[in-house]
Amino acid sequence: MSRRRKAPRGNPAASSESTSGGSDADRRSRPRPRLIGGGRILAEANPRAGDDPKSNPKLLVYALLGTTVFLFCYLHLLALPQMTQFTGGFSMPDALLTGYDVSDIERLRSVMDEDALGQLNFVHKTAGILFPVSFFLTAWAVVGLMMREGVVRWLLLAAAGLFTAMDIAENFLIDQILSAETVDAGTVNTTSALTVSSWLLFAVVGSLLIIAVIMAMVRRSVERTARPL
């Protein structure tokens, strides 16, 4: 007499799923194999990996921008205005946006002693160099990370470099004409032209950099909004 094979108890579908590797929910919960090549791995594994603040290169722009603003405030709103205590209220040539002439320099020379000249020289060699260099680095970061390809961004970077060179040269020339034995009118006129030109360049380039940063932030916000979940 032949024996009949007993059918397994329970749901046959469940037993077949257990033998084939688990239920649909279990298979969905398992990590999918990552495709190799093409740069799709990062996008498929973590589509918002570029939004990680710790890996965002634009943080460099914000850090440099904050440093530049701090140095500007320290130099032109604190250090140079404090120099008026040594000059009887007369402003430093750096702060004269419309320029100066020989009479202005002679008036400063008559009220500034060795201590005042040494203090101004120290300001020029510290914050007077750090500020324009920081401004150029900020422009370089904005141009490289926040502006699209084009001739305008290279012109902007060249203008920032020109401002840096002019501002540093102006500082050394101011120290020279204030400490020289005699005042040379040609040197004074050249220094005054550098002062006026550097302020104009700073205003134009600084405004364009701020506009570029704002536009990049707006563009990034729009792209985030339009990105599918």
Salt bridges, closest charged atoms under 4 A:
ASP24 OD1 - ARG27 NH2 2.03
GLU44 OE2 - ARG40 NH2 2.55
ASP51 OD2 - ARG48 NH1 3.76
ASP51 OD1 - ARG220 NH2 3.47
ASP51 OD1 - ARG224 NE 3.96
ASP51 OD2 - ARG227 NH1 2.85
ASP94 OD2 - HIS124 NE2 2.78
ASP104 OD1 - ARG107 NH2 3.39
GLU106 OE1 - ARG109 NE 3.90
GLU149 OE2 - ARG153 NH2 3.11
ASP175 OD1 - HIS124 ND1 2.83
